Amino acid sequence: MKGRTIILDHLGETEAAALMVDGKLDDLLIDSDAPRPGTIYRAIADRPVKGQGGMFLKTPDGSAFLRQIKGLAPGQPILVQVGGYAETGKAIPVTAKVLFKSRYAIVTPNAPGLNISRSIKNEDERDRLLEIAHDTAGEAGHGLILRSSCAGADRDEVADDIVAMLELADTVMEDPSREMETLVDGDGPHALAWREWLGPAEIVTEAGAFDTHAVLDALEEARQAQVALGGGASMFVEPTRALVAVDVNTGNDASLAAGIKANMACAKALPRALRLRGLAGQITLDLAPMPKKDRRSFESALRAAFRSDQVETTLVGWTPLGHYELQRKRVRAPLSEVMT
């Protein structure tokens, strides 16, 4: 099946969304019991952590950890937003830089200014969007960023989205209460799919669509560690307590170019493999043997592959042992936890 299909369904009672591209599962969102990224709390400062420059906070969903706590005293209320999923047994990661994000607009309290996504290059389109921004948010006390999805979008849809986010920001930021409370719930998989999976696509919402569109079969494949890379090569993507290990093998290919071919295929396949498995944190690649002169080509391929991936990933570089390391933000729950 050619083209893009967004499938909104449930796994049992759990909300989930799948993006199929040319009949292949490209992205997956599954809800979990953990606080969703984007959730906004009025938290209460609990106790500082000496040596780490952070503080534990009390929230309705348990303990949270906030870095950069200058001027924050125990017992003081503070608005924070969940930035990602916590590792097992650790506090919820939160930030004091609260954002209100939707399909077209991001409202930034305490950071004034009207901005257009840099990925929108056409000057006429930038002028059109800037006019919409001035008309709807010119008098607002918050900052505004218009996302790349605004390019070519209907004026009324963009304006309505801006107004909705500004109203939500006003409601939250002007709330006078000082009690611990959940003020905004983060978006679930269906809302996230609408917000982040942009571009033309068929939308399927019928119950049982995961089965009829082969999503369940693809899920079973994603639960396996081995990922085929073509030509007999493969990689094993395996999470441990400390890191995610990726081991690249050439298979039966004994040619001189076997290593670089397998590693280039790994670079292309790795973002999807991590997305579908919900894996993040420190990622270490044990690549197939290849000459050092080919490292730059591999890095370029890896950088190009992650450029279109929506999860923030830092390409750290080579270790003395010849491994390659990445650092990836934990914005999704691991597949192994949500499908136990």
N, C-alpha and C positions, 0 to 999 in steps of 0.2 A: 504494500500500500504506500503510494507516494504522498508527500506532503506532511503537514503537521496536524496532529490530533491531540486535543487536550481532553482528558477523561476525568470527570469528577465523580467519585464513587466512595465506597466505604469498604474497609477490611474488617468484617464483623460489625462492631459498633463504632469503629475508629474512622474518622474522616481522613480521606486520602485523595491525592491528585497525581495523575501521571501525564507526562508529555511524551508522545510517540512521534518520532521523526522518520519518515520513510519506512514505517513498520517496525522500528527499533526503539526500545525504551531509552529515552535520552535524559529524562529527569524525573524525580520522584519526590513527593512531599507526603509524609505520614505524620499525623498528630501523635502526641504523647502525653503522659501525665505530668511531665515537667512544665514549669512556666514557659510560655512561648516567648521567643525573642520579640522585642517591641513592647512587651507589657510594661506599664508605668505604675510605679508604687509611690506612695508617700511612706517612706521608710523612716525608722528611728535609729539614729546612731547608737551603737552598742559599745564596742571596745576597739581601741586602736591596736594595730599589729606592729610592734616595734621592729625596725629594720626593713620593713617592706613598704613603708609609706602608704599604708592602707588602713581600712577600718571595716570591721564586721558590722552589718546592719541587721535590724529586725524587720521582716516583711511578713505579710499574711501567709506567704508560701514557704517560710523558713528563713534561715540565715543567708545573707547576701554579702558579697565582698566588693568594696569600692576602693579603687586606687586614687591617689592625688586628693588628699582630704584636708588640705590647708584650711584652717579656720573652722573645722567641724568638731564639735564637742559631743561627748556621750550624752544621750537623751534628746539631742536636737533633731527635729524632723527635717527630711530632705527629699526632694523629688529625684527619683532615679529610674532608669529604664534598663530592662534586661537586654544584655548585649549578645547572649548566646546560651548554649546549653552547658550546664555544669558537668564536670567529670563525676563519676560515681563517688559519693562520700564527700564531695567538696561543695562550697557555698556557691550560690547563684552569682554569676558574674554580672555586675551592673555598672552603668556609667551615669554621671550627673549631667551629661550633654544630651538632653532629651530632644528627640526629633519626632515629628508627626508626618508619617510617610504614606503616600497613596500612589495610585497609578501614574498620575501626572505631576503631582506636587510634593515637595518636602518643605514643611514649615519649620523654621529654626528659631525658637525663642532665644532671646539674649544674644542673637547674632544677626543684626539687622542687615538689610541689603536685598536687592532683587537680582537674581542670577539665573542665567540660562546654561544648560548643560553644554560643555565644551564640544561634545560629539556632534552637536548641531552646527554645521559649518555655513550653511546658506544664510547670507546676511539679511535677505528679505524675510526669511522665516524667523530669524532671531528678532528682527524688528517687530514682526507680527506678535510674537510671544511676549516680547517686552511690553508691548502696548496692552496686552491682556493682563499681564502682571501689574502694571501701573493702575489699570482700571479697577482691578479687584483687590489689590493688596497695597496700593500706594499709601494709604493712610493707616495701615496696620502697624502695630508695634513690634511685629515679629519679622524675621527674615524669611525669604522665600527662594527656593530653588525649583526651577522647572526642569523636569527630567527629560531624557532623550526621547521618551515615548510621546512627548508633546509634538514632535515634528509631524506636520500634516494632520494633526488631530483637530476635531471640530472645536470651534471657539467656545461654544456653550459648555461642552463637556469639560474642557480644561478649566473654564471659569468656575463651573459648579464644583469641581474637585478642589480648587483653591479655596473657595468659600467654606466648604465642609471642613477642610483641615484647619483653616483659621478659626472657625467657631469651636472646634474641638480643642485647639491650643488655648484659646481664651478661657474656656470652661475649666481646663485643668490648671493652668497657670494662675488663675485668679481665685481658685478655691481657697477659702480662708481657714479651713480646718487644719488641725495639727495632729490628728489621730492617724495611726498606722492604717493604711487602706490601699486596696487595688483600685486605681483610677481608670486605667485603660487596659483591656485585654489585648494581647498580641494577636495578629491575624492568624487564622487557621489555614490549612492547606488549600481550601477552595478560594479563599480571599487572596492568598499569596499567589496562586496560579493566575488569577485575574490581574494582580498587581505587577507580577514580574515576568510572566511568559507572554511577551509581546509579539506582535506580528500576526499575519493571517493564519488562522487555524480553524479546523472543524471542532466544535464543542460538543461533547457527548456527556449527558447527565443521567442516562437511564440506569436504574439499579441493575447490578450484575454486569456492567460494561467492562469491568476489569477482566472478567472471564471471557467475554465475547471478543475483546480486542487484544487478547494474549498478554495482558499485563501480568497476570498471575504466574504464567510460565516464565516471563522475564524476571519476576521477583525471585523465583526459585534459583534462577541462574545467578542473580546478584548476591544471593546468600552464600555462594561458593567462593572460595579464596582464589581459584584459578581463573584467569582471564586470557582467552586465546588472542594471539597477536597476528596470526596468519603465518603461513610458511612453516608451520610446526613450532614456532616460538610461542612463548607464553609468559605471563607474569603472575606472581602470587601476591595478593594484597591482604595482609594479615595484621590486625590490630593487637598490640600488647598493652600492658598497663602504662608503659613509658612512652611508646611511640607507635606509629604505623609503619610496618616493614613491607617494602615492595622488592621482591626478588625477581629479576628478569633472567629467563633462560632461553637459549637458542634452539633447544630441541635437537633434532637430528641434523641440522644444517652445520656442516663442517667447513664451509667456505671461508675465505679470509674476511669477507664482508658480513658474516653472520652476526657478529656482535653489534655493529653499528646499525644494521637493519632492524634487529630486535629492539635496540634502545630507541631508535626513532619511532618505531611502532608503539613502544611504551609511552613516549612523550605525547603522542596523539591520543592514546586511549586513557591515559591516567586521569584527566579531569572528570570524565564520565564515570569511571570506576569509583572514584572517591565520592562523587555526587550521589550515585545510586546507593552506596553503602553508608552514607552519612558520616564519613570518616574525616577527621580533622586533627588539629594539634601538630606535633612534630612528626614529619614524614621523612623516612630515610630510604633512599633508593639504592639497592645493591644491583648495579647494572651488569650487563654482560660485558666481557672483556672487549675493549676497543682501544685503538691508539689515542694518545693524549691529543693529537692534532684534530681529532674528531669531536672533542668536547664542546668546542664553540658551536658547531652545527647542532649538536644535541641541545645545548642551552637555548639556541634560537628557536628550535622546534618546540621545546617545552614552553618557552615564553609565549609563542604564538598560540599554543593550545589553551593556555590558561587565560589568554586575553579576553576571550568571549565567555569565560566562566564567571558566574555571578558571586561566587563565594570568594571573599578576600583571601588571596594566597600570596605569600612572600617566597620568592625563590632565593634561598639563602646562599647556596653554593656548594663547592666541593670540600670534602673532609680530607685529612692527610691519608686516610686509608683508601681514598678513591670513591667513596660514596657521595651521593648528591642529596642535599637536605632541603626541605621545604617547611614552611610554617603556615598552617591553614586555620582560619577562624572557625570556631565551633558554633555554627548557626543552625545546625540540624542534629536531630537525635540519631544516634547510630542505628542502622537497620537491624542489627542483632538485638537491640534493646526493645524496639517498638514491635518486633515480630516474634517475640518469645512465645 
